Amino acid sequence: MDTPKRPAWVKDKKLHKDFEIIDCKPYDDYKDHDNDFGCYTLIKVDFEFWEIQVAVCNYEHEILKVFKGRRAQDIYSAIFKYEKEHGLEWFKGKQHIAYLGKELKKAEIALSLGNTGYYQE
């Protein structure tokens, strides 16, 4: 097997003996989606108070907590800190955590641009 070529953007790192380049197939939002049964979130950009609000909900469709702030990192850091300090397991899957970060960043950009067209995927 041929050793993969070093990516051009990697300047000063050694390649591990098991190094490989993996082509990622397109993610299908419907077929590839798995629910994380710890919770789900509702994300809203609130232009009245100029903040992002995140409602953490259980699957009985009850809002457990609302976290609010202006930056994605402030909000997800507060959510994960609260979850850890209270021994909760709202976010069990890494894909769910990545999704939250992606959506919060989109909301932050919409807030900073004054774009009222943000919608949660």
N, CA, C and O atoms as a GROMACS GRO file, in nm:
protein
  484
    1MET      N    1   0.084  -0.118   0.000
    1MET     CA    2   0.000   0.000   0.000
    1MET      C    3   0.088   0.124   0.000
    1MET      O    4   0.185   0.133   0.076
    2ASP      N    5   0.055   0.220  -0.085
    2ASP     CA    6   0.132   0.343  -0.093
    2ASP      C    7   0.100   0.432   0.026
    2ASP      O    8  -0.015   0.440   0.070
    3THR      N    9   0.204   0.500   0.077
    3THR     CA   10   0.184   0.596   0.184
    3THR      C   11   0.121   0.721   0.125
    3THR      O   12   0.170   0.773   0.025
    4PRO      N   13   0.012   0.770   0.185
    4PRO     CA   14  -0.051   0.892   0.132
    4PRO      C   15   0.045   1.010   0.138
    4PRO      O   16   0.131   1.019   0.226
    5LYS      N   17   0.028   1.100   0.045
    5LYS     CA   18   0.110   1.220   0.038
    5LYS      C   19   0.069   1.316   0.150
    5LYS      O   20  -0.049   1.329   0.182
    6ARG      N   21   0.167   1.382   0.207
    6ARG     CA   22   0.143   1.482   0.311
    6ARG      C   23   0.057   1.594   0.253
    6ARG      O   24   0.088   1.646   0.146
    7PRO      N   25  -0.050   1.631   0.323
    7PRO     CA   26  -0.130   1.746   0.276
    7PRO      C   27  -0.044   1.872   0.269
    7PRO      O   28   0.039   1.895   0.357
    8ALA      N   29  -0.064   1.952   0.167
    8ALA     CA   30   0.019   2.072   0.146
    8ALA      C   31   0.009   2.170   0.262
    8ALA      O   32   0.105   2.242   0.290
    9TRP      N   33  -0.103   2.174   0.330
    9TRP     CA   34  -0.122   2.271   0.439
    9TRP      C   35  -0.056   2.229   0.569
    9TRP      O   36  -0.051   2.308   0.664
   10VAL      N   37  -0.006   2.106   0.576
   10VAL     CA   38   0.063   2.058   0.696
   10VAL      C   39   0.213   2.081   0.677
   10VAL      O   40   0.276   2.020   0.591
   11LYS      N   41   0.268   2.172   0.757
   11LYS     CA   42   0.406   2.212   0.736
   11LYS      C   43   0.506   2.140   0.826
   11LYS      O   44   0.608   2.091   0.777
   12ASP      N   45   0.480   2.132   0.956
   12ASP     CA   46   0.585   2.090   1.049
   12ASP      C   47   0.546   1.968   1.132
   12ASP      O   48   0.599   1.949   1.242
   13LYS      N   49   0.456   1.886   1.083
   13LYS     CA   50   0.414   1.768   1.159
   13LYS      C   51   0.466   1.641   1.092
   13LYS      O   52   0.478   1.633   0.969
   14LYS      N   53   0.496   1.542   1.176
   14LYS     CA   54   0.532   1.410   1.123
   14LYS      C   55   0.404   1.333   1.098
   14LYS      O   56   0.301   1.358   1.162
   15LEU      N   57   0.410   1.240   1.005
   15LEU     CA   58   0.294   1.156   0.979
   15LEU      C   59   0.305   1.028   1.061
   15LEU      O   60   0.410   0.964   1.062
   16HIS      N   61   0.199   0.991   1.127
   16HIS     CA   62   0.192   0.868   1.206
   16HIS      C   63   0.203   0.748   1.112
   16HIS      O   64   0.168   0.759   0.995
   17LYS      N   65   0.250   0.635   1.162
   17LYS     CA   66   0.265   0.515   1.078
   17LYS      C   67   0.131   0.470   1.019
   17LYS      O   68   0.129   0.407   0.913
   18ASP      N   69   0.019   0.500   1.086
   18ASP     CA   70  -0.113   0.462   1.037
   18ASP      C   71  -0.186   0.577   0.969
   18ASP      O   72  -0.307   0.570   0.947
   19PHE      N   73  -0.113   0.682   0.935
   19PHE     CA   74  -0.173   0.799   0.871
   19PHE      C   75  -0.245   0.759   0.743
   19PHE      O   76  -0.196   0.678   0.665
   20GLU      N   77  -0.362   0.817   0.723
   20GLU     CA   78  -0.434   0.800   0.598
   20GLU      C   79  -0.522   0.921   0.574
   20GLU      O   80  -0.555   0.996   0.667
   21ILE      N   81  -0.559   0.940   0.451
   21ILE     CA   82  -0.653   1.045   0.413
   21ILE      C   83  -0.786   0.978   0.384
   21ILE      O   84  -0.792   0.883   0.306
   22ILE      N   85  -0.891   1.028   0.446
   22ILE     CA   86  -1.023   0.966   0.434
   22ILE      C   87  -1.116   1.062   0.361
   22ILE      O   88  -1.138   1.174   0.406
   23ASP      N   89  -1.170   1.018   0.248
   23ASP     CA   90  -1.270   1.096   0.176
   23ASP      C   91  -1.405   1.078   0.245
   23ASP      O   92  -1.448   0.965   0.270
   24CYS      N   93  -1.470   1.187   0.275
   24CYS     CA   94  -1.597   1.182   0.347
   24CYS      C   95  -1.713   1.188   0.249
   24CYS      O   96  -1.718   1.275   0.162
   25LYS      N   97  -1.805   1.095   0.264
   25LYS     CA   98  -1.923   1.096   0.177
   25LYS      C   99  -2.018   1.205   0.224
   25LYS      O  100  -2.017   1.242   0.342
   26PRO      N  101  -2.099   1.257   0.136
   26PRO     CA  102  -2.196   1.360   0.177
   26PRO      C  103  -2.292   1.304   0.282
   26PRO      O  104  -2.338   1.190   0.273
   27TYR      N  105  -2.321   1.387   0.381
   27TYR     CA  106  -2.412   1.351   0.489
   27TYR      C  107  -2.553   1.379   0.443
   27TYR      O  108  -2.582   1.490   0.396
   28ASP      N  109  -2.642   1.282   0.455
   28ASP     CA  110  -2.782   1.299   0.421
   28ASP      C  111  -2.857   1.336   0.548
   28ASP      O  112  -2.863   1.257   0.642
   29ASP      N  113  -2.915   1.456   0.551
   29ASP     CA  114  -2.980   1.506   0.672
   29ASP      C  115  -3.093   1.417   0.722
   29ASP      O  116  -3.125   1.420   0.840
   30TYR      N  117  -3.151   1.339   0.636
   30TYR     CA  118  -3.263   1.253   0.676
   30TYR      C  119  -3.219   1.109   0.700
   30TYR      O  120  -3.249   1.051   0.805
   31LYS      N  121  -3.149   1.051   0.605
   31LYS     CA  122  -3.109   0.909   0.616
   31LYS      C  123  -3.002   0.886   0.721
   31LYS      O  124  -3.002   0.782   0.788
   32ASP      N  125  -2.910   0.981   0.738
   32ASP     CA  126  -2.797   0.960   0.827
   32ASP      C  127  -2.820   1.014   0.968
   32ASP      O  128  -2.736   0.993   1.056
   33HIS      N  129  -2.931   1.081   0.991
   33HIS     CA  130  -2.958   1.143   1.121
   33HIS      C  131  -2.997   1.038   1.226
   33HIS      O  132  -3.077   0.948   1.200
   34ASP      N  133  -2.938   1.051   1.345
   34ASP     CA  134  -2.975   0.970   1.461
   34ASP      C  135  -3.012   1.065   1.573
   34ASP      O  136  -2.936   1.157   1.605
   35ASN      N  137  -3.127   1.044   1.634
   35ASN     CA  138  -3.164   1.127   1.749
   35ASN      C  139  -3.076   1.096   1.868
   35ASN      O  140  -3.035   0.981   1.889
   36ASP      N  141  -3.046   1.198   1.944
   36ASP     CA  142  -2.979   1.183   2.073
   36ASP      C  143  -3.089   1.191   2.176
   36ASP      O  144  -3.148   1.298   2.196
   37PHE      N  145  -3.118   1.081   2.242
   37PHE     CA  146  -3.236   1.076   2.327
   37PHE      C  147  -3.215   1.137   2.465
   37PHE      O  148  -3.296   1.114   2.556
   38GLY      N  149  -3.108   1.213   2.483
   38GLY     CA  150  -3.089   1.286   2.607
   38GLY      C  151  -3.172   1.413   2.611
   38GLY      O  152  -3.229   1.448   2.715
   39CYS      N  153  -3.179   1.482   2.497
   39CYS     CA  154  -3.256   1.606   2.488
   39CYS      C  155  -3.261   1.650   2.343
   39CYS      O  156  -3.198   1.590   2.255
   40TYR      N  157  -3.338   1.755   2.319
   40TYR     CA  158  -3.328   1.828   2.193
   40TYR      C  159  -3.329   1.976   2.227
   40TYR      O  160  -3.366   2.015   2.338
   41THR      N  161  -3.288   2.058   2.132
   41THR     CA  162  -3.278   2.201   2.160
   41THR      C  163  -3.359   2.282   2.058
   41THR      O  164  -3.377   2.242   1.943
   42LEU      N  165  -3.405   2.395   2.106
   42LEU     CA  166  -3.469   2.494   2.021
   42LEU      C  167  -3.384   2.620   2.030
   42LEU      O  168  -3.354   2.668   2.140
   43ILE      N  169  -3.345   2.674   1.916
   43ILE     CA  170  -3.254   2.788   1.913
   43ILE      C  171  -3.325   2.905   1.846
   43ILE      O  172  -3.384   2.891   1.739
   44LYS      N  173  -3.319   3.020   1.910
   44LYS     CA  174  -3.388   3.139   1.861
   44LYS      C  175  -3.296   3.260   1.873
   44LYS      O  176  -3.231   3.280   1.976
   45VAL      N  177  -3.290   3.339   1.767
   45VAL     CA  178  -3.221   3.468   1.773
   45VAL      C  179  -3.327   3.570   1.812
   45VAL      O  180  -3.424   3.592   1.739
   46ASP      N  181  -3.308   3.633   1.926
   46ASP     CA  182  -3.406   3.729   1.978
   46ASP      C  183  -3.352   3.869   1.958
   46ASP      O  184  -3.263   3.914   2.030
   47PHE      N  185  -3.406   3.938   1.858
   47PHE     CA  186  -3.358   4.072   1.826
   47PHE      C  187  -3.414   4.178   1.920
   47PHE      O  188  -3.363   4.290   1.924
   48GLU      N  189  -3.516   4.145   1.997
   48GLU     CA  190  -3.567   4.240   2.095
   48GLU      C  191  -3.463   4.264   2.205
   48GLU      O  192  -3.442   4.377   2.248
   49PHE      N  193  -3.398   4.156   2.250
   49PHE     CA  194  -3.297   4.166   2.355
   49PHE      C  195  -3.155   4.150   2.300
   49PHE      O  196  -3.058   4.153   2.376
   50TRP      N  197  -3.144   4.133   2.170
   50TRP     CA  198  -3.015   4.120   2.100
   50TRP      C  199  -2.932   4.006   2.160
   50TRP      O  200  -2.818   4.025   2.203
   51GLU      N  201  -2.994   3.885   2.161
   51GLU     CA  202  -2.926   3.768   2.218
   51GLU      C  203  -2.977   3.641   2.150
   51GLU      O  204  -3.077   3.641   2.079
   52ILE      N  205  -2.904   3.535   2.175
   52ILE     CA  206  -2.942   3.402   2.128
   52ILE      C  207  -2.998   3.328   2.249
   52ILE      O  208  -2.942   3.335   2.358
   53GLN      N  209  -3.107   3.257   2.229
   53GLN     CA  210  -3.166   3.179   2.336
   53GLN      C  211  -3.173   3.033   2.293
   53GLN      O  212  -3.210   3.002   2.180
   54VAL      N  213  -3.136   2.945   2.384
   54VAL     CA  214  -3.141   2.800   2.359
   54VAL      C  215  -3.226   2.735   2.465
   54VAL      O  216  -3.195   2.742   2.584
   55ALA      N  217  -3.333   2.671   2.421
   55ALA     CA  218  -3.418   2.594   2.512
   55ALA      C  219  -3.375   2.448   2.503
   55ALA      O  220  -3.372   2.390   2.395
   56VAL      N  221  -3.343   2.389   2.617
   56VAL     CA  222  -3.311   2.246   2.624
   56VAL      C  223  -3.440   2.176   2.664
   56VAL      O  224  -3.499   2.207   2.768
   57CYS      N  225  -3.484   2.081   2.580
   57CYS     CA  226  -3.614   2.016   2.599
   57CYS      C  227  -3.597   1.865   2.614
   57CYS      O  228  -3.505   1.806   2.557
   58ASN      N  229  -3.686   1.805   2.690
   58ASN     CA  230  -3.689   1.658   2.696
   58ASN      C  231  -3.786   1.607   2.589
   58ASN      O  232  -3.851   1.685   2.520
   59TYR      N  233  -3.794   1.476   2.577
   59TYR     CA  234  -3.878   1.419   2.473
   59TYR      C  235  -4.025   1.406   2.515
   59TYR      O  236  -4.105   1.342   2.446
   60GLU      N  237  -4.059   1.466   2.628
   60GLU     CA  238  -4.199   1.486   2.662
   60GLU      C  239  -4.239   1.627   2.621
   60GLU      O  240  -4.348   1.675   2.654
   61HIS      N  241  -4.148   1.693   2.548
   61HIS     CA  242  -4.166   1.827   2.491
   61HIS      C  243  -4.185   1.933   2.599
   61HIS      O  244  -4.264   2.027   2.585
   62GLU      N  245  -4.108   1.915   2.708
   62GLU     CA  246  -4.105   2.014   2.815
   62GLU      C  247  -3.973   2.088   2.808
   62GLU      O  248  -3.868   2.027   2.788
   63ILE      N  249  -3.978   2.220   2.824
   63ILE     CA  250  -3.855   2.298   2.828
   63ILE      C  251  -3.795   2.282   2.967
   63ILE      O  252  -3.858   2.314   3.068
   64LEU      N  253  -3.671   2.232   2.971
   64LEU     CA  254  -3.602   2.210   3.098
   64LEU      C  255  -3.531   2.337   3.145
   64LEU      O  256  -3.544   2.378   3.260
   65LYS      N  257  -3.456   2.398   3.056
   65LYS     CA  258  -3.378   2.518   3.087
   65LYS      C  259  -3.368   2.602   2.960
   65LYS      O  260  -3.378   2.551   2.849
   66VAL      N  261  -3.347   2.732   2.979
   66VAL     CA  262  -3.316   2.822   2.869
   66VAL      C  263  -3.183   2.889   2.902
   66VAL      O  264  -3.166   2.944   3.010
   67PHE      N  265  -3.092   2.884   2.808
   67PHE     CA  266  -2.962   2.949   2.819
   67PHE      C  267  -2.962   3.063   2.719
   67PHE      O  268  -3.011   3.047   2.607
   68LYS      N  269  -2.907   3.180   2.759
   68LYS     CA  270  -2.907   3.292   2.667
   68LYS      C  271  -2.774   3.365   2.674
   68LYS      O  272  -2.708   3.368   2.778
   69GLY      N  273  -2.736   3.422   2.562
   69GLY     CA  274  -2.611   3.495   2.553
   69GLY      C  275  -2.595   3.550   2.413
   69GLY      O  276  -2.684   3.539   2.329
   70ARG      N  277  -2.479   3.609   2.389
   70ARG     CA  278  -2.457   3.672   2.257
   70ARG      C  279  -2.358   3.597   2.170
   70ARG      O  280  -2.353   3.616   2.049
   71ARG      N  281  -2.278   3.510   2.233
   71ARG     CA  282  -2.179   3.435   2.154
   71ARG      C  283  -2.203   3.285   2.167
   71ARG      O  284  -2.242   3.237   2.273
   72ALA      N  285  -2.179   3.214   2.059
   72ALA     CA  286  -2.197   3.069   2.058
   72ALA      C  287  -2.116   3.003   2.170
   72ALA      O  288  -2.169   2.919   2.243
   73GLN      N  289  -1.991   3.040   2.182
   73GLN     CA  290  -1.903   2.977   2.280
   73GLN      C  291  -1.951   3.001   2.423
   73GLN      O  292  -1.940   2.911   2.507
   74ASP      N  293  -2.002   3.119   2.452
   74ASP     CA  294  -2.055   3.148   2.586
   74ASP      C  295  -2.170   3.053   2.619
   74ASP      O  296  -2.180   3.001   2.730
   75ILE      N  297  -2.257   3.032   2.521
   75ILE     CA  298  -2.377   2.951   2.545
   75ILE      C  299  -2.343   2.804   2.557
   75ILE      O  300  -2.383   2.739   2.654
   76TYR      N  301  -2.268   2.748   2.460
   76TYR     CA  302  -2.242   2.605   2.471
   76TYR      C  303  -2.152   2.573   2.590
   76TYR      O  304  -2.164   2.466   2.648
   77SER      N  305  -2.064   2.664   2.626
   77SER     CA  306  -1.981   2.642   2.746
   77SER      C  307  -2.068   2.638   2.871
   77SER      O  308  -2.048   2.554   2.958
   78ALA      N  309  -2.165   2.729   2.880
   78ALA     CA  310  -2.256   2.732   2.995
   78ALA      C  311  -2.343   2.607   3.000
   78ALA      O  312  -2.366   2.551   3.107
   79ILE      N  313  -2.391   2.563   2.884
   79ILE     CA  314  -2.474   2.442   2.880
   79ILE      C  315  -2.396   2.321   2.928
   79ILE      O  316  -2.445   2.246   3.013
   80PHE      N  317  -2.276   2.301   2.876
   80PHE     CA  318  -2.198   2.183   2.913
   80PHE      C  319  -2.150   2.189   3.057
   80PHE      O  320  -2.140   2.086   3.124
   81LYS      N  321  -2.119   2.310   3.106
   81LYS     CA  322  -2.081   2.326   3.246
   81LYS      C  323  -2.199   2.291   3.337
   81LYS      O  324  -2.183   2.220   3.436
   82TYR      N  325  -2.317   2.341   3.304
   82TYR     CA  326  -2.437   2.312   3.383
   82TYR      C  327  -2.465   2.162   3.382
   82TYR      O  328  -2.493   2.102   3.486
   83GLU      N  329  -2.457   2.103   3.265
   83GLU     CA  330  -2.482   1.959   3.249
   83GLU      C  331  -2.386   1.879   3.338
   83GLU      O  332  -2.428   1.786   3.408
   84LYS      N  333  -2.259   1.915   3.335
   84LYS     CA  334  -2.158   1.844   3.415
   84LYS      C  335  -2.179   1.865   3.564
   84LYS      O  336  -2.177   1.769   3.641
   85GLU      N  337  -2.200   1.991   3.605
   85GLU     CA  338  -2.216   2.021   3.748
   85GLU      C  339  -2.339   1.956   3.810
   85GLU      O  340  -2.343   1.931   3.931
   86HIS      N  341  -2.439   1.927   3.728
   86HIS     CA  342  -2.563   1.869   3.780
   86HIS      C  343  -2.578   1.720   3.746
   86HIS      O  344  -2.685   1.662   3.764
   87GLY      N  345  -2.471   1.659   3.697
   87GLY     CA  346  -2.473   1.515   3.669
   87GLY      C  347  -2.575   1.475   3.564
   87GLY      O  348  -2.634   1.367   3.573
   88LEU      N  349  -2.596   1.560   3.465
   88LEU     CA  350  -2.694   1.533   3.361
   88LEU      C  351  -2.626   1.473   3.238
   88LEU      O  352  -2.505   1.483   3.222
   89GLU      N  353  -2.704   1.412   3.153
   89GLU     CA  354  -2.654   1.358   3.026
   89GLU      C  355  -2.747   1.401   2.913
   89GLU      O  356  -2.808   1.318   2.846
   90TRP      N  357  -2.757   1.531   2.893
   90TRP     CA  358  -2.840   1.582   2.785
   90TRP      C  359  -2.782   1.548   2.649
   90TRP      O  360  -2.854   1.506   2.559
   91PHE      N  361  -2.650   1.567   2.634
   91PHE     CA  362  -2.584   1.550   2.505
   91PHE      C  363  -2.497   1.426   2.511
   91PHE      O  364  -2.385   1.429   2.562
   92LYS      N  365  -2.550   1.316   2.459
   92LYS     CA  366  -2.481   1.188   2.466
   92LYS      C  367  -2.396   1.162   2.342
   92LYS      O  368  -2.293   1.095   2.350
   93GLY      N  369  -2.437   1.214   2.228
   93GLY     CA  370  -2.368   1.188   2.103
   93GLY      C  371  -2.282   1.303   2.057
   93GLY      O  372  -2.323   1.419   2.069
   94LYS      N  373  -2.166   1.274   2.004
   94LYS     CA  374  -2.077   1.379   1.954
   94LYS      C  375  -2.139   1.453   1.836
   94LYS      O  376  -2.114   1.572   1.817
   95GLN      N  377  -2.218   1.383   1.756
   95GLN     CA  378  -2.284   1.449   1.644
   95GLN      C  379  -2.382   1.556   1.693
   95GLN      O  380  -2.396   1.661   1.631
   96HIS      N  381  -2.448   1.528   1.804
   96HIS     CA  382  -2.542   1.624   1.861
   96HIS      C  383  -2.467   1.747   1.913
   96HIS      O  384  -2.514   1.860   1.896
   97ILE      N  385  -2.353   1.725   1.974
   97ILE     CA  386  -2.270   1.835   2.023
   97ILE      C  387  -2.221   1.920   1.905
   97ILE      O  388  -2.224   2.043   1.911
   98ALA      N  389  -2.175   1.854   1.799
   98ALA     CA  390  -2.129   1.928   1.681
   98ALA      C  391  -2.243   2.007   1.618
   98ALA      O  392  -2.224   2.121   1.575
   99TYR      N  393  -2.360   1.947   1.612
   99TYR     CA  394  -2.478   2.015   1.558
   99TYR      C  395  -2.509   2.142   1.638
   99TYR      O  396  -2.535   2.248   1.580
  100LEU      N  397  -2.507   2.130   1.771
  100LEU     CA  398  -2.534   2.246   1.856
  100LEU      C  399  -2.435   2.358   1.827
  100LEU      O  400  -2.475   2.474   1.813
  101GLY      N  401  -2.308   2.325   1.817
  101GLY     CA  402  -2.206   2.425   1.787
  101GLY      C  403  -2.228   2.492   1.653
  101GLY      O  404  -2.215   2.613   1.640
  102LYS      N  405  -2.263   2.410   1.552
  102LYS     CA  406  -2.287   2.464   1.418
  102LYS      C  407  -2.406   2.559   1.420
  102LYS      O  408  -2.399   2.669   1.364
  103GLU      N  409  -2.515   2.518   1.482
  103GLU     CA  410  -2.636   2.602   1.485
  103GLU      C  411  -2.614   2.729   1.567
  103GLU      O  412  -2.663   2.836   1.530
  104LEU      N  413  -2.542   2.718   1.677
  104LEU     CA  414  -2.515   2.837   1.757
  104LEU      C  415  -2.428   2.936   1.681
  104LEU      O  416  -2.449   3.057   1.691
  105LYS      N  417  -2.332   2.887   1.605
  105LYS     CA  418  -2.249   2.978   1.526
  105LYS      C  419  -2.331   3.046   1.418
  105LYS      O  420  -2.314   3.166   1.394
  106LYS      N  421  -2.420   2.972   1.353
  106LYS     CA  422  -2.509   3.033   1.255
  106LYS      C  423  -2.594   3.142   1.320
  106LYS      O  424  -2.612   3.249   1.263
  107ALA      N  425  -2.645   3.113   1.439
  107ALA     CA  426  -2.728   3.212   1.510
  107ALA      C  427  -2.645   3.334   1.549
  107ALA      O  428  -2.692   3.447   1.540
  108GLU      N  429  -2.521   3.311   1.592
  108GLU     CA  430  -2.433   3.423   1.628
  108GLU      C  431  -2.405   3.512   1.507
  108GLU      O  432  -2.407   3.635   1.519
  109ILE      N  433  -2.380   3.453   1.394
  109ILE     CA  434  -2.355   3.530   1.272
  109ILE      C  435  -2.480   3.609   1.234
  109ILE      O  436  -2.472   3.727   1.198
  110ALA      N  437  -2.597   3.544   1.241
  110ALA     CA  438  -2.722   3.614   1.210
  110ALA      C  439  -2.743   3.731   1.305
  110ALA      O  440  -2.784   3.839   1.262
  111LEU      N  441  -2.714   3.711   1.433
  111LEU     CA  442  -2.730   3.818   1.531
  111LEU      C  443  -2.636   3.935   1.499
  111LEU      O  444  -2.677   4.051   1.500
  112SER      N  445  -2.510   3.903   1.471
  112SER     CA  446  -2.412   4.009   1.446
  112SER      C  447  -2.441   4.086   1.318
  112SER      O  448  -2.408   4.204   1.307
  113LEU      N  449  -2.504   4.020   1.220
  113LEU     CA  450  -2.537   4.087   1.093
  113LEU      C  451  -2.676   4.149   1.095
  113LEU      O  452  -2.715   4.220   1.002
  114GLY      N  453  -2.752   4.122   1.202
  114GLY     CA  454  -2.889   4.172   1.207
  114GLY      C  455  -2.980   4.098   1.110
  114GLY      O  456  -3.083   4.152   1.069
  115ASN      N  457  -2.943   3.976   1.074
  115ASN     CA  458  -3.018   3.896   0.979
  115ASN      C  459  -3.133   3.824   1.049
  115ASN      O  460  -3.111   3.728   1.123
  116THR      N  461  -3.252   3.869   1.026
  116THR     CA  462  -3.369   3.809   1.092
  116THR      C  463  -3.413   3.679   1.026
  116THR      O  464  -3.511   3.619   1.070
  117GLY      N  465  -3.344   3.636   0.923
  117GLY     CA  466  -3.383   3.516   0.849
  117GLY      C  467  -3.323   3.387   0.903
  117GLY      O  468  -3.331   3.284   0.835
  118TYR      N  469  -3.261   3.388   1.022
  118TYR     CA  470  -3.204   3.265   1.076
  118TYR      C  471  -3.313   3.163   1.103
  118TYR      O  472  -3.418   3.196   1.158
  119TYR      N  473  -3.288   3.040   1.065
  119TYR     CA  474  -3.376   2.930   1.104
  119TYR      C  475  -3.290   2.811   1.144
  119TYR      O  476  -3.183   2.788   1.089
  120GLN      N  477  -3.338   2.738   1.240
  120GLN     CA  478  -3.266   2.620   1.291
  120GLN      C  479  -3.293   2.503   1.200
  120GLN      O  480  -3.408   2.474   1.168
  121GLU      N  481  -3.186   2.434   1.158
  121GLU     CA  482  -3.203   2.314   1.074
  121GLU      C  483  -3.244   2.197   1.158
  121GLU      O  484  -3.264   2.088   1.106
   0.00000   0.00000   0.00000
